[in-house]
Amino acid sequence: MTTEAPPLPAPTLLIAPPGVYRPQHDTRLLTRALCREGVAPGSQVLDLGTGTGALSVAAARLGARVTAVDISWRAVLAARVNALAARQRIVVRRGDLTDAVPGRLFDLVVSNPPYVPSPTDRLPRRGPARSWDAGRDGRALVDRICDAAPSALRPGGALLLVHSGLCGTDATLERLERAGMKATVADRALIPLGPVLRSRLPWLRHEGLMTDENLEEVVVIRAEHA
């Protein structure tokens, strides 16, 4: 027997200054997975690559104690402003993924990192593309998060990670399994191509990454720490 997935959460109005990723369908898909996680009040949640802080605000509303991290100063400031506007207490730190919280352990790690395949492996250091470009295979940040998650989670803790199917869903599952985590696809959706992928269609077709020129599959990976 199959059941329909619950509807995606309604988008939250957030400030997204230039260069900071504006919440889109992937953010809402990950928020739905977060809400289904059964976050207990007082749980320690880490939001890696927080951007506007959308996921952090959602977790805080569930009663979690949230730490948000981003390498972009603009994102850090946006997340702080959005947390204040939402009347949620969130600690926002600038740093490179888990390097910003050395030695700390969390019950849940959530992340919507840059994951769009790019014609070059050189990652942008500024500008809008910094929030989506992730190397030729789109895995520059995804792989680092998979490798770092076990050392940031308490036993029984979980990682929720969203990315495009273009990055290789099986590659993420296998990498997390090698890291000692039990990984599954928690949610998935087909969404219309955005302007970035549309602009790269010729290159994506040449690389054999694009099988449908109208839709992109987005997946949420859930991995539990033993």
C-alpha positions in Angstrom: 0.0 0.0 0.0 1.4 3.4 -0.9 0.5 6.7 0.7 0.9 10.2 -0.7 3.6 12.3 0.8 2.4 15.2 2.9 2.3 18.6 1.1 5.4 20.7 1.1 5.5 23.4 3.8 4.4 26.8 2.7 7.4 29.1 2.0 8.5 31.4 4.7 9.1 35.0 3.9 12.8 35.6 4.4 15.3 38.3 3.6 17.7 37.0 0.9 20.3 39.6 0.0 22.3 39.3 -3.3 24.6 36.3 -3.2 22.6 34.4 -0.7 20.5 31.4 -1.9 16.8 32.2 -1.9 14.8 29.2 -0.5 13.3 27.2 -3.3 11.7 23.7 -3.8 14.7 21.9 -2.4 14.5 23.9 0.8 10.9 23.1 1.2 11.5 19.4 0.5 14.2 19.3 3.2 11.9 21.2 5.6 9.3 18.5 5.1 11.8 15.8 6.0 12.9 17.9 9.0 9.3 18.1 10.2 8.8 14.4 9.8 12.0 13.7 11.8 10.2 14.2 15.2 12.6 16.7 16.5 12.3 16.7 20.3 12.3 20.0 22.2 15.9 20.8 23.3 17.5 18.7 20.6 20.8 20.0 19.2 20.5 20.7 15.5 23.3 21.9 13.2 22.4 23.6 9.9 25.4 23.5 7.5 25.4 26.2 4.8 22.4 27.9 6.3 22.0 30.6 3.7 18.9 32.6 4.8 18.5 30.4 7.8 15.2 28.9 6.5 16.0 25.4 7.9 17.3 26.8 11.2 14.1 28.8 11.7 12.0 25.7 11.0 14.0 23.6 13.4 13.9 26.3 16.1 10.1 26.4 15.7 10.0 22.7 16.5 11.8 23.5 19.8 15.4 22.6 18.8 18.5 24.4 19.9 20.0 25.4 16.6 23.5 26.3 15.5 23.7 27.6 11.9 26.9 27.8 9.9 27.8 29.5 6.6 31.1 30.6 5.1 29.4 33.7 3.6 29.2 36.8 5.8 26.1 37.9 3.9 24.4 34.6 4.7 25.4 34.8 8.4 23.9 38.3 8.6 20.8 37.3 6.7 20.3 34.3 8.9 20.6 36.4 12.1 18.1 39.0 10.8 15.7 36.3 9.7 15.9 34.5 13.1 15.2 37.8 14.9 12.3 38.5 12.5 10.9 35.0 13.2 11.5 35.5 17.0 13.6 32.4 17.2 16.8 32.0 19.1 19.5 30.7 16.7 23.3 30.8 17.1 24.8 31.7 13.7 28.5 31.3 13.1 30.7 32.0 10.1 32.9 29.1 9.2 33.6 26.2 6.8 31.1 23.5 7.5 31.9 21.6 10.8 35.2 23.4 11.2 33.0 26.2 12.8 31.9 23.8 15.6 35.0 21.8 16.5 34.4 19.0 19.0 30.6 19.5 19.2 28.1 16.7 18.8 24.5 17.1 17.5 21.3 15.1 17.4 20.6 16.2 13.8 22.6 17.8 11.0 20.7 19.3 8.1 22.2 20.7 5.0 21.2 22.2 1.6 24.6 22.8 0.1 25.7 24.0 -3.3 25.2 20.9 -5.6 24.9 22.1 -9.2 27.4 20.6 -11.7 29.6 23.2 -13.3 31.8 23.1 -16.3 34.8 23.8 -14.0 36.0 22.4 -10.8 37.1 25.8 -9.6 34.6 26.9 -6.9 33.5 30.6 -7.0 34.6 32.6 -4.0 32.0 35.3 -4.4 28.9 36.2 -6.3 25.6 34.4 -6.7 27.1 31.2 -8.2 28.9 30.6 -4.9 25.6 29.3 -3.5 25.0 26.7 -6.2 28.1 25.8 -8.2 29.9 22.6 -6.8 32.4 21.4 -9.4 32.0 19.2 -12.5 30.2 16.4 -10.7 28.3 18.7 -8.2 29.8 16.9 -5.3 32.5 19.3 -4.0 30.4 20.1 -0.8 28.2 17.0 -0.7 31.2 14.7 -0.3 32.7 16.8 2.4 29.4 16.8 4.3 29.1 13.0 4.0 32.7 12.6 5.4 32.2 15.1 8.2 28.8 14.1 9.4 29.8 11.1 11.6 32.1 13.1 13.7 29.4 15.8 14.3 26.6 13.4 15.3 25.8 11.7 18.6 25.2 7.9 18.4 21.7 7.6 17.0 21.9 11.0 15.5 20.9 11.7 11.8 21.9 13.6 8.8 19.4 15.1 6.4 21.0 16.2 3.1 19.3 17.5 0.0 20.8 17.5 -3.5 20.1 17.0 -7.1 19.9 13.5 -8.6 22.5 14.9 -11.2 25.1 14.6 -8.4 24.6 10.8 -8.1 22.2 9.6 -5.4 23.8 6.2 -5.2 27.2 7.9 -4.8 26.0 9.7 -1.7 24.4 6.6 -0.2 27.6 4.6 -0.8 29.8 7.3 0.6 27.7 7.5 3.8 27.7 3.7 4.1 31.5 3.7 3.9 31.5 6.3 6.7 29.6 3.8 8.9 26.2 5.4 8.5 22.9 3.7 7.5 21.7 5.8 4.6 18.4 5.9 2.7 16.5 8.2 0.3 13.9 9.9 2.6 12.1 11.9 0.0 12.3 12.9 -3.6 10.6 15.1 -6.1 10.7 16.1 -9.8 10.9 19.8 -10.3 11.1 22.1 -13.3 14.6 23.1 -14.3 15.7 26.4 -13.0 17.5 29.1 -15.0 21.0 27.9 -14.0 20.4 24.3 -15.3 18.6 25.6 -18.4 21.5 27.7 -19.2 23.8 24.7 -19.0 21.7 22.2 -20.9 24.1 21.8 -23.9 27.0 21.0 -21.5 24.9 18.7 -19.3 23.8 16.8 -22.4 27.4 16.5 -23.5 28.4 15.1 -20.1 25.5 12.7 -20.1 24.0 14.2 -17.0 20.7 15.3 -18.4 18.1 12.7 -19.3 15.1 15.0 -19.2 15.3 18.5 -20.4 12.3 19.7 -18.5 12.6 18.1 -15.0 15.3 17.6 -12.4 15.0 15.1 -9.6 15.8 16.4 -6.1 16.4 13.9 -3.3 16.7 14.1 0.5 19.1 11.6 1.9 18.7 10.5 5.5 21.7 8.8 7.2 21.7 7.6 10.8 24.8 7.3 12.9 25.2 3.9 14.6 
